[in-house]
Amino acid sequence: MLAEVCNRYAFHRNTLEYNGMSRRVNIMMDEEAWRVIQRLPRGSRSRTVNAAIREWSGVSRRREASARMDALRARLPAVETDRIVRWIREERGLRLQ
């Protein structure tokens, strides 16, 4: 078990980071992006790019989910605010006033 954990995780400056299935890739980037990368310390470039990609991916997934919810909302009938408040209160077990 310890070997499996050690193979999947790497220790970087007293932190445990996931390091499974790393891949070396070649990418093209514009001059502005390259200048930003060059300012990073050499030991942190890959981690920074990985973190940026994970962040972008999360934002992208949330944006897509929001678009799907908007499409669903457009297909459903409108519901009055009073009715929604009543449903929420009933769900929470509160008495209506």
VMD Tcl script that builds the backbone (N, CA, C; Angstrom):
set m [mol new atoms 291]
animate dup $m
set s [atomselect $m all]
$s set {name element resname resid chain x y z} {
  {N N MET 1 A 0.833 -1.194 0.000}
  {CA C MET 1 A 0.000 0.000 0.000}
  {C C MET 1 A 0.872 1.250 0.000}
  {N N LEU 2 A 1.923 1.281 0.780}
  {CA C LEU 2 A 2.788 2.451 0.840}
  {C C LEU 2 A 3.417 2.732 -0.512}
  {N N ALA 3 A 3.823 1.689 -1.244}
  {CA C ALA 3 A 4.407 1.891 -2.570}
  {C C ALA 3 A 3.385 2.504 -3.513}
  {N N GLU 4 A 2.133 2.054 -3.411}
  {CA C GLU 4 A 1.082 2.606 -4.266}
  {C C GLU 4 A 0.871 4.085 -3.968}
  {N N VAL 5 A 0.841 4.442 -2.692}
  {CA C VAL 5 A 0.683 5.846 -2.305}
  {C C VAL 5 A 1.885 6.655 -2.771}
  {N N CYS 6 A 3.071 6.136 -2.601}
  {CA C CYS 6 A 4.277 6.861 -3.008}
  {C C CYS 6 A 4.336 7.057 -4.518}
  {N N ASN 7 A 3.832 6.106 -5.283}
  {CA C ASN 7 A 3.841 6.239 -6.733}
  {C C ASN 7 A 2.858 7.296 -7.223}
  {N N ARG 8 A 1.782 7.509 -6.476}
  {CA C ARG 8 A 0.762 8.455 -6.924}
  {C C ARG 8 A 0.966 9.860 -6.394}
  {N N TYR 9 A 1.731 10.022 -5.360}
  {CA C TYR 9 A 1.893 11.326 -4.745}
  {C C TYR 9 A 3.371 11.697 -4.678}
  {N N ALA 10 A 3.635 12.983 -4.789}
  {CA C ALA 10 A 5.004 13.473 -4.683}
  {C C ALA 10 A 5.035 14.543 -3.591}
  {N N PHE 11 A 6.157 14.615 -2.909}
  {CA C PHE 11 A 6.292 15.606 -1.857}
  {C C PHE 11 A 7.023 16.816 -2.411}
  {N N HIS 12 A 6.395 17.979 -2.325}
  {CA C HIS 12 A 6.988 19.226 -2.791}
  {C C HIS 12 A 6.931 20.233 -1.649}
  {N N ARG 13 A 8.061 20.610 -1.137}
  {CA C ARG 13 A 8.141 21.628 -0.088}
  {C C ARG 13 A 7.142 21.365 1.032}
  {N N ASN 14 A 7.183 20.199 1.593}
  {CA C ASN 14 A 6.352 19.804 2.732}
  {C C ASN 14 A 4.859 19.751 2.424}
  {N N THR 15 A 4.474 19.638 1.172}
  {CA C THR 15 A 3.066 19.463 0.834}
  {C C THR 15 A 2.925 18.191 0.024}
  {N N LEU 16 A 1.780 17.578 0.122}
  {CA C LEU 16 A 1.490 16.352 -0.619}
  {C C LEU 16 A 0.660 16.735 -1.826}
  {N N GLU 17 A 1.166 16.496 -3.025}
  {CA C GLU 17 A 0.449 16.828 -4.251}
  {C C GLU 17 A 0.265 15.572 -5.080}
  {N N TYR 18 A -0.898 15.489 -5.728}
  {CA C TYR 18 A -1.171 14.353 -6.595}
  {C C TYR 18 A -0.233 14.411 -7.787}
  {N N ASN 19 A 0.389 13.276 -8.082}
  {CA C ASN 19 A 1.378 13.247 -9.164}
  {C C ASN 19 A 1.186 12.003 -10.018}
  {N N GLY 20 A -0.047 11.534 -10.166}
  {CA C GLY 20 A -0.284 10.345 -10.964}
  {C C GLY 20 A -0.283 10.654 -12.447}
  {N N MET 21 A 0.178 9.748 -13.236}
  {CA C MET 21 A 0.139 9.813 -14.685}
  {C C MET 21 A 0.571 11.160 -15.257}
  {N N SER 22 A 1.710 11.646 -14.856}
  {CA C SER 22 A 2.236 12.885 -15.434}
  {C C SER 22 A 2.670 12.625 -16.867}
  {N N ARG 23 A 2.497 13.622 -17.697}
  {CA C ARG 23 A 2.867 13.530 -19.107}
  {C C ARG 23 A 3.690 14.746 -19.495}
  {N N ARG 24 A 4.701 14.519 -20.269}
  {CA C ARG 24 A 5.468 15.626 -20.833}
  {C C ARG 24 A 4.814 15.985 -22.150}
  {N N VAL 25 A 4.531 17.282 -22.341}
  {CA C VAL 25 A 3.864 17.728 -23.558}
  {C C VAL 25 A 4.596 18.929 -24.141}
  {N N ASN 26 A 4.448 19.094 -25.417}
  {CA C ASN 26 A 4.943 20.288 -26.092}
  {C C ASN 26 A 3.730 21.103 -26.488}
  {N N ILE 27 A 3.757 22.386 -26.161}
  {CA C ILE 27 A 2.651 23.258 -26.531}
  {C C ILE 27 A 3.209 24.534 -27.142}
  {N N MET 28 A 2.374 25.188 -27.917}
  {CA C MET 28 A 2.725 26.484 -28.476}
  {C C MET 28 A 1.991 27.543 -27.666}
  {N N MET 29 A 2.679 28.612 -27.321}
  {CA C MET 29 A 2.025 29.710 -26.616}
  {C C MET 29 A 2.497 31.032 -27.195}
  {N N ASP 30 A 1.656 32.029 -27.061}
  {CA C ASP 30 A 2.023 33.328 -27.608}
  {C C ASP 30 A 3.071 33.994 -26.712}
  {N N GLU 31 A 3.598 35.097 -27.183}
  {CA C GLU 31 A 4.689 35.776 -26.475}
  {C C GLU 31 A 4.274 36.245 -25.084}
  {N N GLU 32 A 3.069 36.742 -24.957}
  {CA C GLU 32 A 2.609 37.232 -23.660}
  {C C GLU 32 A 2.578 36.097 -22.626}
  {N N ALA 33 A 2.015 34.951 -23.014}
  {CA C ALA 33 A 1.972 33.802 -22.108}
  {C C ALA 33 A 3.385 33.322 -21.785}
  {N N TRP 34 A 4.264 33.315 -22.768}
  {CA C TRP 34 A 5.640 32.874 -22.544}
  {C C TRP 34 A 6.347 33.797 -21.553}
  {N N ARG 35 A 6.109 35.105 -21.649}
  {CA C ARG 35 A 6.733 36.042 -20.699}
  {C C ARG 35 A 6.271 35.757 -19.277}
  {N N VAL 36 A 4.987 35.418 -19.121}
  {CA C VAL 36 A 4.475 35.079 -17.792}
  {C C VAL 36 A 5.156 33.818 -17.274}
  {N N ILE 37 A 5.249 32.799 -18.113}
  {CA C ILE 37 A 5.890 31.539 -17.712}
  {C C ILE 37 A 7.346 31.769 -17.337}
  {N N GLN 38 A 8.042 32.588 -18.080}
  {CA C GLN 38 A 9.453 32.834 -17.805}
  {C C GLN 38 A 9.675 33.499 -16.451}
  {N N ARG 39 A 8.701 34.242 -15.968}
  {CA C ARG 39 A 8.843 34.902 -14.661}
  {C C ARG 39 A 8.684 33.923 -13.507}
  {N N LEU 40 A 8.122 32.751 -13.771}
  {CA C LEU 40 A 7.934 31.753 -12.716}
  {C C LEU 40 A 9.238 31.029 -12.435}
  {N N PRO 41 A 9.465 30.662 -11.184}
  {CA C PRO 41 A 10.650 29.839 -10.882}
  {C C PRO 41 A 10.549 28.513 -11.632}
  {N N ARG 42 A 11.659 28.005 -12.108}
  {CA C ARG 42 A 11.656 26.784 -12.917}
  {C C ARG 42 A 10.986 25.605 -12.227}
  {N N GLY 43 A 11.090 25.471 -10.950}
  {CA C GLY 43 A 10.479 24.337 -10.255}
  {C C GLY 43 A 8.969 24.413 -10.130}
  {N N SER 44 A 8.394 25.572 -10.403}
  {CA C SER 44 A 6.952 25.707 -10.189}
  {C C SER 44 A 6.168 25.896 -11.484}
  {N N ARG 45 A 6.812 25.890 -12.626}
  {CA C ARG 45 A 6.117 26.156 -13.891}
  {C C ARG 45 A 5.041 25.116 -14.187}
  {N N SER 46 A 5.387 23.850 -14.124}
  {CA C SER 46 A 4.406 22.796 -14.428}
  {C C SER 46 A 3.245 22.829 -13.446}
  {N N ARG 47 A 3.544 22.988 -12.151}
  {CA C ARG 47 A 2.472 23.040 -11.155}
  {C C ARG 47 A 1.547 24.221 -11.415}
  {N N THR 48 A 2.117 25.362 -11.796}
  {CA C THR 48 A 1.310 26.546 -12.065}
  {C C THR 48 A 0.419 26.343 -13.283}
  {N N VAL 49 A 0.972 25.777 -14.343}
  {CA C VAL 49 A 0.180 25.516 -15.547}
  {C C VAL 49 A -0.913 24.490 -15.244}
  {N N ASN 50 A -0.586 23.440 -14.507}
  {CA C ASN 50 A -1.590 22.439 -14.125}
  {C C ASN 50 A -2.713 23.078 -13.316}
  {N N ALA 51 A -2.362 23.929 -12.345}
  {CA C ALA 51 A -3.374 24.592 -11.520}
  {C C ALA 51 A -4.254 25.495 -12.377}
  {N N ALA 52 A -3.657 26.211 -13.326}
  {CA C ALA 52 A -4.432 27.099 -14.202}
  {C C ALA 52 A -5.399 26.287 -15.073}
  {N N ILE 53 A -4.950 25.165 -15.576}
  {CA C ILE 53 A -5.818 24.319 -16.411}
  {C C ILE 53 A -6.957 23.752 -15.576}
  {N N ARG 54 A -6.655 23.296 -14.346}
  {CA C ARG 54 A -7.719 22.780 -13.478}
  {C C ARG 54 A -8.737 23.874 -13.165}
  {N N GLU 55 A -8.261 25.085 -12.890}
  {CA C GLU 55 A -9.168 26.198 -12.602}
  {C C GLU 55 A -10.031 26.513 -13.826}
  {N N TRP 56 A -9.418 26.599 -14.991}
  {CA C TRP 56 A -10.162 26.873 -16.222}
  {C C TRP 56 A -11.205 25.783 -16.467}
  {N N SER 57 A -10.823 24.538 -16.231}
  {CA C SER 57 A -11.735 23.419 -16.437}
  {C C SER 57 A -12.940 23.521 -15.509}
  {N N GLY 58 A -12.705 23.880 -14.256}
  {CA C GLY 58 A -13.803 24.033 -13.304}
  {C C GLY 58 A -14.746 25.149 -13.705}
  {N N VAL 59 A -14.187 26.277 -14.112}
  {CA C VAL 59 A -15.004 27.403 -14.565}
  {C C VAL 59 A -15.809 27.000 -15.792}
  {N N SER 60 A -15.173 26.306 -16.709}
  {CA C SER 60 A -15.847 25.861 -17.933}
  {C C SER 60 A -17.002 24.923 -17.616}
  {N N ARG 61 A -16.779 23.973 -16.715}
  {CA C ARG 61 A -17.848 23.033 -16.330}
  {C C ARG 61 A -19.013 23.773 -15.674}
  {N N ARG 62 A -18.698 24.742 -14.800}
  {CA C ARG 62 A -19.770 25.502 -14.153}
  {C C ARG 62 A -20.540 26.338 -15.172}
  {N N ARG 63 A -19.825 26.919 -16.130}
  {CA C ARG 63 A -20.484 27.713 -17.173}
  {C C ARG 63 A -21.420 26.835 -18.004}
  {N N GLU 64 A -20.955 25.633 -18.367}
  {CA C GLU 64 A -21.791 24.711 -19.139}
  {C C GLU 64 A -23.017 24.268 -18.337}
  {N N ALA 65 A -22.833 24.003 -17.041}
  {CA C ALA 65 A -23.958 23.601 -16.193}
  {C C ALA 65 A -24.965 24.743 -16.087}
  {N N SER 66 A -24.485 25.961 -15.973}
  {CA C SER 66 A -25.364 27.123 -15.900}
  {C C SER 66 A -26.162 27.275 -17.188}
  {N N ALA 67 A -25.517 27.064 -18.330}
  {CA C ALA 67 A -26.212 27.155 -19.616}
  {C C ALA 67 A -27.293 26.076 -19.720}
  {N N ARG 68 A -26.994 24.857 -19.234}
  {CA C ARG 68 A -28.002 23.791 -19.258}
  {C C ARG 68 A -29.183 24.139 -18.355}
  {N N MET 69 A -28.905 24.726 -17.192}
  {CA C MET 69 A -29.978 25.126 -16.282}
  {C C MET 69 A -30.816 26.247 -16.888}
  {N N ASP 70 A -30.169 27.197 -17.564}
  {CA C ASP 70 A -30.923 28.266 -18.234}
  {C C ASP 70 A -31.836 27.696 -19.308}
  {N N ALA 71 A -31.337 26.721 -20.073}
  {CA C ALA 71 A -32.161 26.091 -21.109}
  {C C ALA 71 A -33.343 25.356 -20.482}
  {N N LEU 72 A -33.104 24.674 -19.375}
  {CA C LEU 72 A -34.186 23.980 -18.675}
  {C C LEU 72 A -35.195 24.982 -18.143}
  {N N ARG 73 A -34.705 26.073 -17.555}
  {CA C ARG 73 A -35.577 27.097 -17.005}
  {C C ARG 73 A -36.473 27.692 -18.094}
  {N N ALA 74 A -35.951 27.856 -19.294}
  {CA C ALA 74 A -36.722 28.426 -20.393}
  {C C ALA 74 A -37.865 27.490 -20.813}
  {N N ARG 75 A -37.698 26.195 -20.610}
  {CA C ARG 75 A -38.726 25.218 -21.001}
  {C C ARG 75 A -39.793 25.026 -19.933}
  {N N LEU 76 A -39.491 25.371 -18.686}
  {CA C LEU 76 A -40.435 25.147 -17.592}
  {C C LEU 76 A -41.356 26.346 -17.407}
  {N N PRO 77 A -42.555 26.108 -16.874}
  {CA C PRO 77 A -43.472 27.234 -16.630}
  {C C PRO 77 A -42.970 28.100 -15.471}
  {N N ALA 78 A -43.337 29.364 -15.505}
  {CA C ALA 78 A -42.952 30.289 -14.435}
  {C C ALA 78 A -43.711 29.941 -13.162}
  {N N VAL 79 A -43.072 30.144 -12.015}
  {CA C VAL 79 A -43.689 29.878 -10.722}
  {C C VAL 79 A -43.626 31.166 -9.908}
  {N N GLU 80 A -44.744 31.508 -9.254}
  {CA C GLU 80 A -44.800 32.730 -8.455}
  {C C GLU 80 A -43.891 32.611 -7.233}
  {N N THR 81 A -43.348 33.754 -6.826}
  {CA C THR 81 A -42.431 33.794 -5.682}
  {C C THR 81 A -43.104 33.286 -4.419}
  {N N ASP 82 A -44.370 33.673 -4.180}
  {CA C ASP 82 A -45.084 33.229 -2.973}
  {C C ASP 82 A -45.159 31.700 -2.903}
  {N N ARG 83 A -45.377 31.097 -4.036}
  {CA C ARG 83 A -45.463 29.630 -4.086}
  {C C ARG 83 A -44.105 28.995 -3.757}
  {N N ILE 84 A -43.051 29.562 -4.278}
  {CA C ILE 84 A -41.702 29.051 -3.989}
  {C C ILE 84 A -41.395 29.185 -2.509}
  {N N VAL 85 A -41.724 30.341 -1.926}
  {CA C VAL 85 A -41.488 30.553 -0.488}
  {C C VAL 85 A -42.261 29.525 0.321}
  {N N ARG 86 A -43.512 29.243 -0.072}
  {CA C ARG 86 A -44.321 28.248 0.636}
  {C C ARG 86 A -43.676 26.869 0.553}
  {N N TRP 87 A -43.181 26.490 -0.631}
  {CA C TRP 87 A -42.512 25.190 -0.789}
  {C C TRP 87 A -41.277 25.095 0.106}
  {N N ILE 88 A -40.491 26.152 0.134}
  {CA C ILE 88 A -39.265 26.142 0.948}
  {C C ILE 88 A -39.616 26.001 2.414}
  {N N ARG 89 A -40.595 26.775 2.866}
  {CA C ARG 89 A -40.997 26.693 4.281}
  {C C ARG 89 A -41.540 25.313 4.619}
  {N N GLU 90 A -42.326 24.730 3.722}
  {CA C GLU 90 A -42.851 23.390 3.968}
  {C C GLU 90 A -41.721 22.378 4.039}
  {N N GLU 91 A -40.745 22.529 3.158}
  {CA C GLU 91 A -39.607 21.616 3.152}
  {C C GLU 91 A -38.797 21.726 4.441}
  {N N ARG 92 A -38.687 22.923 4.950}
  {CA C ARG 92 A -37.937 23.143 6.191}
  {C C ARG 92 A -38.763 22.829 7.422}
  {N N GLY 93 A -40.051 22.584 7.240}
  {CA C GLY 93 A -40.905 22.264 8.390}
  {C C GLY 93 A -41.369 23.481 9.144}
  {N N LEU 94 A -41.336 24.657 8.530}
  {CA C LEU 94 A -41.763 25.877 9.198}
  {C C LEU 94 A -43.228 26.115 8.930}
  {N N ARG 95 A -43.878 26.743 9.892}
  {CA C ARG 95 A -45.283 27.076 9.719}
  {C C ARG 95 A -45.426 28.311 8.849}
  {N N LEU 96 A -46.459 28.327 8.061}
  {CA C LEU 96 A -46.769 29.501 7.251}
  {C C LEU 96 A -47.408 30.561 8.136}
  {N N GLN 97 A -47.105 31.814 7.859}
  {CA C GLN 97 A -47.658 32.894 8.671}
  {C C GLN 97 A -48.874 33.495 8.030}
}
mol reanalyze $m
mol bondsrecalc $m
mol representation Tube
mol addrep $m
